[in-house]
């Protein structure tokens, strides 16, 4: 896991779509998807997205918990 992957994950959670996150991060959507897939594989998490590039609602909630934990602890 790299800081870049965490940054991409956080941006994706905040943006709610891979398209918007990729635009925000100034990278291609395919590059972002590949990095998120690597992170999923390493953390043994399956399917953070639910089709059409939208992030899964559960992952969205857990993502914010992770973000808040990183910011405040």
GIQUITA-V299586 format. One record per residue. PHI is phi in radians with two decimals (none if undefined). PSI is psi in whole degrees, -180 to 180 (none if undefined). Layout:
PHI,PSI  PHI,PSI
This chain:
none,133  -1.99,162  -1.10,-33  -1.09,-43  -1.11,-41  -1.10,-43  -1.06,-44  -1.10,-43  -1.07,-48  -1.06,-45  -1.10,-40  -1.13,-42  -1.08,-46  -1.18,-37  -1.40,-26  1.30,-10  -2.41,151  -1.15,-36  -1.07,-51  -1.13,-39  -1.13,-42  -1.10,-41  -1.09,-44  -1.09,-41  -1.48,-5  1.03,46  -2.34,169  -1.33,155  -1.11,-36  -1.18,-37  -1.14,-42  -1.11,-46  -1.04,-42  -1.10,-42  -1.17,-40  -1.15,-40  -1.12,-39  -1.09,-42  -1.13,-43  -1.02,-46  -1.11,-45  -1.13,-39  -1.55,0  1.00,44  -1.92,136  -1.94,138  0.95,79  -1.42,-7  -2.06,159  -2.19,38  1.59,150  0.95,27  1.33,7  -1.56,141  -1.37,141  -1.03,139  -1.04,-40  -1.12,-44  -1.12,-37  -1.04,-46  -1.14,-48  -1.12,-34  -1.05,-43  -1.18,-34  -1.10,-44  -1.10,-45  -1.04,-49  -1.09,-39  -1.11,-44  -1.17,-36  -1.32,-35  -1.89,-3  -2.21,none
